[in-house]
Amino acid sequence: MLITLGLALWLVVDVHPWASLAPAVGLSLLSYVAYFVVSFRVYTAPTPRVGGKPTAKPSEARALIARLESSLTQEAAEFYSQMIIDPPRYTIRITDRISPTSRAYDFVRSMKVGIPSTLAADRIPIPLDLVSKGNLMHKLHVQDQGGMTLSTLSQDATIAHSALVARKMVKRIRGGRYLKEYKDTIEVDVVSYLCRNEQVDVSTDPEFQDMAQRIVALASRQRDLVKLLIVVSYLQVLATHYPLVVYAKTGDASAGEELIAGEYLRMTISRRTIPVIGRDMTWWDTQRERVRSLFGIRPARITWSLVPALRARSYHLECLGPEGSYLARQSVYAHTATGDALLARLNHRLLARHGQRFSHLYIHDFRPLSNLGSAQNGSQLSYVASFYERPPGTTANAAISALTAAVLITIAAATRLQNVVGGNTDILAILLTVPVVASAWLGFGSGPSVFLGALGARLALLSTMVCSLGASALFLLGASAAVDRADPWWDRESAAMWVVLCTVIWFTFAAAGLSWTLRVFTYRAFIRREPIG
């Protein structure tokens, strides 16, 4: 509207037309910039995620602790605490299966947990996983080995169980000598601390430091001090995470397995997670991803933290790529020097690439490596799998479109720059639009998946469209009357433009064709490999 107003003023104002055009254009550009800035701020304004900063009530948690104390045995409390601070002691195997959707990951975890024989006949609380405080679970679903759906404990119940387990841990030390003082002076602060929703940096938080010092001060001898430090470590984990707790009972013991536990329980957790795109990228990678997003291309690059590998003796990760893709690259990499130390000692194996759509990572006995630091050191390691589209894909479409346009533009240039120009050759202008239609139909339409497509192919299609439209306009604007020319073709009008168009379109075809050939040979090399094992 502002551009129309500016052009109208340019036509009616009683001054030189070019003198009035500049303010009109400037006003229009300024209006568009203001519209973009205001709209961007409105669209990206933070949405209030919580109302009134909801927190669990410590009084209700303490009342629930009193009701639970008689039902939670000392053995169940010991099992609960070990699943928090040393889960590999009872978690035999974890299998994670990941498949990407348009913006999230569909995530399924299968767990095999060993249950002590003293608890095999009881329904006990089992912390299956740790989730960051403040995060919501998306499509969370838990099933036992019989396929029955299990409900996770509420926030209040989880806090009550965790606080009661801390009390039971203190009770075990020296026959409960420190229990009364702990209940009278410290437990109230522990419950209030567990009710906090935000993550806490225990190294700087004064509330946690004071609480930890008072727990440690209970010890009257060195042996008790070590046990009380375990209680502090237990609370330290709960400073940043809530345990995902269910009540379950074991099934039949698995035959042929000699482990610390008496029986085994298999659980399945399915939920949806939203990954962070662009993490651990260089500046160049970040700029490239921005360009890819402009063309509607999502990278089929799955990045998964290996923290779960620290929670089991054996860990298996399976990543399923988008439909029509194959596994092109995969690696386990470290973020920091601590991660380098872990990676150097990590006992892992990757499934070789054979042109398949999935990847597999196997990690065995990650537990001893946790001695290098806390369990959070597992976040220093990540697995990355990149999936490329199978040939021919969009790169072939781009190469064919570029070749068609290159031939037609070369014919049009030869027609316009020949010695005798004339005749009914306007049909070439229509033919020059064919690559434009083909590019739009083959490359920029809505494909079966937002992950498919290569940035080079989209750029090649864009170059083909621009060159085809430019050649059509240049052809139609050229002379159509029969003229016999004796001057060299390179001295003729628009010769430079035709040379530029021909050079750009043939270069586009060469680049797209080379990329197509490279992708075909790469995929062919993968599928011709001999499977190992």
C-alpha positions in Angstrom: 0.0 0.0 0.0 2.8 2.4 0.8 4.6 1.6 -2.4 1.4 2.4 -4.4 1.0 5.7 -2.5 4.6 6.6 -3.2 4.2 5.9 -6.9 1.0 8.0 -7.0 2.8 10.9 -5.3 5.6 10.5 -7.8 3.2 10.9 -10.7 1.1 13.8 -9.4 3.7 15.9 -7.6 4.7 19.0 -9.6 8.4 18.5 -9.4 10.9 16.5 -11.3 9.8 12.8 -11.2 13.1 11.4 -10.0 13.3 13.9 -7.2 10.0 12.6 -5.7 10.7 8.9 -6.3 13.6 8.7 -3.8 11.5 9.7 -0.8 8.7 7.4 -1.8 11.1 4.4 -2.1 12.8 5.4 1.1 9.5 5.6 2.9 8.5 2.2 1.6 11.7 0.5 2.6 11.6 2.1 6.1 8.0 0.9 6.5 9.0 -2.7 5.5 11.9 -2.7 7.9 9.7 -1.4 10.7 7.1 -4.1 9.9 9.7 -6.8 10.0 11.2 -5.7 13.3 7.9 -5.3 15.0 6.5 -8.6 13.7 9.6 -10.5 14.6 9.5 -9.3 18.1 5.8 -10.2 18.4 6.2 -13.7 17.0 9.2 -14.5 19.1 8.1 -12.9 22.3 8.5 -15.4 25.2 5.3 -17.1 26.2 4.6 -17.5 30.0 5.2 -21.2 30.6 4.1 -21.2 34.3 1.7 -19.2 36.3 2.5 -18.1 39.8 5.7 -20.3 39.9 3.9 -23.5 41.1 5.8 -25.6 43.6 5.0 -28.6 45.7 3.9 -27.9 49.3 6.4 -29.1 51.9 3.6 -29.6 54.5 1.8 -32.1 52.2 5.0 -33.9 51.4 5.8 -34.3 55.1 2.3 -35.7 55.7 2.7 -38.2 52.9 6.1 -39.2 54.4 4.4 -40.1 57.6 1.9 -42.3 55.8 4.6 -44.0 53.7 7.1 -44.8 56.4 5.6 -48.1 57.5 5.1 -49.4 54.0 8.6 -48.6 52.6 11.0 -51.2 53.9 14.7 -50.5 54.5 15.6 -52.8 51.6 13.3 -51.0 49.2 14.8 -47.6 50.3 18.3 -49.0 49.7 17.3 -50.1 46.2 15.7 -46.7 45.5 18.8 -44.8 46.5 21.1 -47.0 44.5 18.9 -46.4 41.4 19.5 -42.7 41.9 23.3 -42.6 42.7 24.5 -45.8 41.2 22.0 -47.2 38.7 24.4 -49.6 36.9 24.4 -51.7 40.1 20.9 -52.9 39.2 20.2 -51.7 35.6 21.5 -54.5 33.4 20.7 -53.1 30.0 19.2 -50.0 28.4 18.1 -49.9 24.7 17.1 -46.5 23.3 15.4 -46.3 19.9 15.1 -42.8 18.2 13.2 -41.8 15.1 13.0 -38.1 14.1 9.7 -36.4 13.3 9.3 -32.9 11.8 10.8 -31.2 14.9 11.0 -33.8 17.7 12.3 -37.3 18.4 10.0 -40.2 19.1 11.9 -42.0 21.8 11.4 -45.5 23.2 13.6 -46.9 26.0 13.6 -50.6 27.0 15.2 -51.4 30.4 16.2 -54.6 32.1 16.4 -54.0 35.8 17.7 -56.5 38.4 15.6 -56.7 41.6 17.2 -58.1 44.8 15.7 -61.4 45.9 14.5 -59.9 49.1 12.2 -57.6 47.1 11.1 -60.0 44.4 7.7 -60.6 45.8 6.9 -57.0 46.6 5.6 -54.0 44.7 8.3 -51.5 45.1 9.0 -47.9 43.9 11.5 -48.0 41.0 13.2 -44.8 39.8 13.5 -45.6 36.0 15.1 -42.4 34.9 16.0 -38.8 35.9 14.4 -35.8 34.2 15.5 -32.2 34.5 13.6 -30.1 36.8 11.2 -27.7 35.1 10.9 -29.8 31.9 7.6 -31.3 30.8 7.3 -34.9 29.6 5.9 -35.2 26.1 3.6 -38.2 25.4 5.1 -40.1 28.3 4.1 -43.8 28.4 5.4 -46.6 30.7 4.7 -50.3 30.3 5.8 -53.3 32.2 7.0 -56.6 30.7 3.3 -57.8 30.4 2.3 -54.8 28.4 0.4 -53.2 31.2 0.5 -49.4 31.4 2.1 -48.1 34.6 1.4 -44.6 36.1 4.3 -42.6 37.3 4.2 -41.0 40.7 2.9 -37.4 41.0 5.3 -34.7 42.0 4.2 -34.7 45.6 4.5 -38.4 45.9 8.0 -38.4 44.2 9.3 -35.8 46.6 7.8 -37.7 49.6 9.5 -41.0 48.5 12.8 -39.3 47.8 12.8 -37.5 51.2 11.8 -40.7 53.0 14.6 -42.6 51.3 17.0 -40.0 52.6 15.7 -40.6 56.1 16.1 -44.4 55.7 19.7 -43.9 54.6 20.5 -41.9 57.7 18.7 -44.5 59.8 21.0 -47.3 58.5 24.0 -45.5 59.8 25.2 -46.8 63.2 21.8 -48.3 64.1 19.9 -45.0 63.7 22.1 -43.0 66.1 21.8 -39.8 64.0 18.2 -40.3 63.0 16.5 -38.2 65.7 18.8 -35.1 65.2 18.3 -35.5 61.4 14.5 -35.5 61.7 14.4 -32.7 64.2 16.8 -30.2 62.6 17.6 -31.2 59.0 14.7 -33.1 57.4 12.4 -30.0 57.2 15.0 -28.2 55.1 15.6 -31.4 53.0 11.9 -31.6 52.1 11.7 -27.9 51.3 14.8 -28.2 49.2 13.3 -31.1 47.2 10.2 -29.1 46.6 12.1 -26.5 44.6 11.2 -26.7 40.9 14.3 -24.9 39.5 17.6 -26.5 38.9 20.2 -25.7 41.5 24.0 -25.3 41.2 25.0 -27.1 44.3 28.5 -25.7 44.2 27.2 -22.1 44.8 23.8 -22.5 46.3 24.0 -21.4 50.0 20.9 -23.5 51.0 22.4 -26.7 49.8 25.8 -25.9 51.2 24.4 -25.3 54.6 22.3 -28.4 54.5 25.2 -30.6 53.4 27.4 -29.2 56.1 24.9 -30.0 58.8 24.4 -33.5 57.5 28.2 -34.1 57.5 28.5 -32.6 61.0 26.3 -35.4 62.4 29.2 -37.9 62.0 31.1 -38.8 65.2 33.6 -41.1 63.4 35.2 -41.4 60.0 33.3 -44.4 58.9 30.0 -42.7 59.5 31.3 -39.6 57.6 31.7 -41.6 54.4 28.1 -42.9 54.7 26.7 -39.4 55.3 28.6 -38.2 52.3 26.6 -40.7 50.3 23.4 -39.1 51.6 24.8 -35.7 50.4 25.6 -37.2 47.0 22.0 -38.5 46.8 20.6 -35.1 47.5 23.0 -33.5 45.1 21.6 -35.6 42.2 18.1 -34.5 43.2 19.1 -30.9 43.1 18.8 -30.8 39.3 16.6 -33.8 38.5 13.4 -35.5 39.5 13.3 -39.3 39.4 10.7 -40.9 37.2 9.2 -43.4 39.6 6.7 -46.2 39.1 5.5 -49.0 41.3 6.1 -52.5 39.8 6.6 -56.1 40.7 9.1 -58.5 39.1 8.2 -61.5 36.9 10.0 -64.7 36.5 13.7 -64.8 36.9 15.8 -64.9 33.7 17.5 -68.2 33.3 21.3 -68.4 32.7 22.2 -65.0 34.1 24.4 -64.7 37.2 24.2 -61.2 38.5 23.8 -59.4 41.8 20.0 -59.3 41.6 17.7 -62.2 42.1 15.1 -61.5 39.5 14.7 -59.2 36.5 12.1 -56.6 35.5 11.7 -55.3 31.9 10.2 -51.9 31.4 9.5 -49.8 28.4 9.3 -46.0 28.4 8.1 -44.1 25.3 8.0 -40.3 25.1 8.7 -37.4 22.7 11.7 -35.1 23.2 12.6 -31.9 21.4 16.3 -31.7 20.5 18.4 -28.6 20.3 19.3 -27.9 16.7 22.7 -26.3 16.1 24.4 -27.3 19.3 28.2 -27.7 19.1 28.4 -26.2 15.6 31.2 -24.0 14.2 30.4 -20.5 12.9 30.5 -21.8 9.3 28.1 -24.6 10.1 25.7 -22.2 11.8 25.6 -19.9 8.8 25.1 -22.9 6.5 22.2 -24.1 8.6 20.6 -20.7 8.4 20.8 -20.8 4.6 19.3 -24.3 4.6 16.4 -23.1 6.7 15.6 -20.4 4.2 15.0 -23.2 1.6 13.0 -25.3 4.0 15.7 -28.0 4.5 16.0 -29.7 7.9 19.3 -31.5 8.4 18.8 -35.2 9.1 21.4 -35.1 11.8 20.6 -36.9 15.0 22.6 -35.8 18.1 22.1 -37.8 21.3 23.7 -37.4 24.7 25.3 -40.5 26.1 24.3 -39.8 29.7 22.0 -42.9 29.7 25.0 -45.1 29.0 26.2 -44.3 32.6 22.9 -45.7 34.0 23.4 -49.3 32.8 26.0 -52.0 32.4 25.2 -52.4 28.7 23.8 -49.6 26.5 22.4 -49.9 23.0 21.3 -46.9 20.8 19.4 -47.3 17.6 18.7 -44.3 15.4 16.2 -44.6 12.5 16.7 -42.1 9.7 13.9 -40.4 7.7 12.2 -42.3 4.9 14.2 -42.4 1.7 17.6 -41.7 3.5 20.6 -43.8 4.4 23.3 -43.6 7.1 26.1 -41.5 5.7 28.2 -40.4 8.7 28.4 -41.4 12.4 30.7 -40.7 15.3 31.0 -40.5 19.0 32.7 -37.2 20.0 33.6 -35.4 23.2 32.7 -31.8 24.1 35.5 -31.1 26.6 38.8 -32.5 27.9 36.8 -34.5 30.4 34.9 -36.0 27.6 38.2 -36.8 25.8 39.3 -38.8 28.8 36.0 -40.7 28.8 36.1 -41.4 25.1 39.6 -42.8 25.2 38.5 -45.5 27.6 35.0 -46.0 26.2 34.3 -49.6 25.2 32.0 -49.1 22.3 31.2 -50.3 18.8 29.4 -48.8 15.8 27.5 -50.8 13.1 29.2 -50.3 9.8 27.5 -48.3 7.0 26.0 -50.5 4.3 23.5 -48.0 2.8 20.9 -48.9 5.5 18.5 -46.4 7.0 19.4 -47.1 10.7 22.5 -46.9 12.9 23.5 -48.9 16.0 25.8 -48.0 18.9 26.8 -50.5 21.5 28.5 -49.5 24.8 29.6 -52.0 27.4 30.6 -51.5 31.0 30.6 -47.7 31.1 30.2 -47.8 34.9 33.9 -47.8 35.9 34.4 -44.7 33.8 32.1 -42.7 36.1 35.0 -42.7 38.6 36.5 -39.9 36.5 33.8 -37.6 37.7 30.1 -37.4 38.4 27.5 -39.0 36.3 27.0 -35.7 34.6 30.3 -36.3 32.8 28.3 -38.5 30.5 26.9 -35.3 29.0 30.4 -34.6 27.7 29.9 -37.4 25.1 27.4 -37.4 22.3 26.6 -39.7 19.4 26.0 -38.0 16.0 24.4 -39.8 13.0 23.9 -38.0 9.7 21.5 -39.3 7.1 21.6 -38.4 3.4 18.9 -38.9 0.8 19.2 -41.9 -1.4 20.1 -41.3 -5.1 18.9 -40.0 -7.4 17.1 -37.5 -5.0 16.8 -33.8 -5.5 20.3 -33.4 -6.8 19.4 -35.4 -9.9 16.4 -33.2 -10.4 18.5 -30.1 -10.2 21.1 -31.5 -12.6 18.5 -32.5 -15.2 16.7 -29.1 -14.9 20.0 -27.3 -15.3 21.0 -29.3 -18.4 17.7 -28.6 -20.0 18.0 -24.9 -19.3 21.6 -24.8 -20.5 20.8 -26.4 -23.8 17.8 -24.0 -24.4 19.7 -20.9 -23.3 22.6 -21.8 -25.6 20.2 -22.2 -28.5 18.5 -18.9 -27.7 21.9 -17.2 -27.5 23.0 -18.6 -30.8 19.7 -17.5 -32.4 20.0 -13.9 -31.2 23.7 -13.6 -32.0 23.7 -15.1 -35.4 24.6 -13.0 -38.5 21.0 -13.0 -39.8 18.3 -12.5 -37.1 14.7 -12.9 -37.9 11.8 -15.3 -38.4 9.3 -16.7 -36.0 11.6 -17.8 -33.2 9.5 -16.5 -30.2 8.7 -20.2 -29.4 12.1 -20.4 -27.8 10.9 -17.9 -25.1 8.2 -20.3 -24.2 10.6 -23.2 -24.1 12.9 -21.3 -21.9 10.2 -21.3 -19.2 10.2 -25.1 -19.1 13.1 -25.4 -16.7 11.5 -22.9 -14.4 8.3 -25.0 -14.2 10.4 -28.2 -13.8 12.5 -26.7 -11.1 9.4 -25.6 -9.1 7.7 -28.9 -9.6 10.6 -31.2 -8.9 12.6 -29.3 -6.3 10.5 -26.8 -4.4 7.3 -28.8 -4.0 6.3 -30.4 -0.7 8.2 -33.6 -0.5 7.5 -36.7 1.6 9.7 -35.5 4.4 11.1 -32.1 5.6 14.5 -33.8 6.0 15.0 -34.7 2.3 16.9 -32.3 0.0 20.3 -31.0 -0.4 21.3 -27.3 -0.1 23.3 -27.5 -3.3 20.3 -28.9 -5.2 18.1 -26.1 -4.0 20.7 -23.5 -4.9 21.1 -25.1 -8.4 17.4 -25.1 -8.9 17.3 -21.4 -7.9 20.1 -20.6 -10.3 18.3 -22.5 -13.1 15.1 -20.5 -12.5 16.9 -17.2 -12.5 18.8 -17.9 -15.6 15.8 -19.3 -17.5 13.6 -16.2 -16.6 16.5 -13.9 -17.5 17.0 -15.6 -20.9 13.3 -15.5 -21.7 13.2 -11.7 -20.9 16.4 -11.0 -22.9 15.1 -13.0 -25.8 11.7 -11.3 -26.0 13.3 -7.8 -25.6 15.7 -8.5 -28.5 15.1 -7.4 -32.1 12.8 -9.7 -34.1 13.0 -8.1 -37.5 15.3 -9.8 -40.1 18.7 -8.0 -40.0 21.9 -9.0 -41.8 24.8 -8.2 -39.6 28.4 -8.2 -40.6 30.0 -7.2 -37.2 31.4 -9.9 -34.9 28.9 -11.4 -32.5 30.8 -10.4 -29.4 30.4 -6.7 -30.4 26.7 -6.9 -30.7 24.1 -5.6 -28.2 23.3 -8.0 -25.3 26.2 -10.3 -26.3 27.8 -9.9 -22.8 24.5 -10.8 -21.1 24.1 -14.0 -23.2 27.7 -15.0 -22.3 27.0 -14.5 -18.7 23.8 -16.5 -18.7 25.4 -19.3 -20.7 28.4 -19.4 -18.3 26.3 -19.4 -15.2 23.8 -22.1 -16.3 26.5 -24.5 -17.6 28.5 -24.0 -14.4 25.3 -24.8 -12.5 24.8 -28.0 -14.5 28.5 -29.0 -13.9 28.2 -28.4 -10.1 24.9 -30.2 -9.8 26.1 -33.1 -12.1 29.3 -33.5 -10.1 27.3 -33.6 -6.8 24.9 -36.1 -8.2 27.8 -38.3 -9.4 29.6 -38.1 -6.1 26.4 -39.1 -4.2 25.8 -42.0 -6.5 29.3 -43.3 -6.2 29.3 -42.8 -2.4 26.0 -44.7 -1.9 27.2 -47.4 -4.3 30.4 -47.9 -2.3 28.3 -48.4 0.9 25.9 -50.9 -0.5 28.8 -53.0 -2.1 30.5 -53.5 1.2 30.6 -57.0 2.6 28.7 -57.2 5.9 30.8 -58.1 8.9 29.6 -60.9 11.0 
